[in-house]
Amino acid sequence: MEQAGARRGLYQGLDDANVRAIQLVVTPLLMALLGVYLDARVGTRPFLAIGFGVLGLFGECVRAYVSYQQKMKQAEEGKPWAK
């Protein structure tokens, strides 16, 4: 039974990694596409596309960092070095 629990943890970790990888790619891409659309409407090509793409990437990096910090705080809860 312990082996099944280890596999479950492995699969959960792989699932989390895949979701984060997809989010890291898709969110900036969608933001850049929104920028391309707005650039076409306003005529400021390619400034909004680049700006929105960078903004999406920055947002995903911040989200990943905050999520990591929360998980590490939760994992270290009750440990002697976490005072």
Secondary structure, DSSP 4 states (H G I P E B T S, - for coil): -HHHHHHHHHHHHHHHHHHHHHHHHHHHHHHHHHHHHHHHHHT-TTHHHHHHHHHHHHHHHHHHHHHHHHHHHHHTTT-TT--
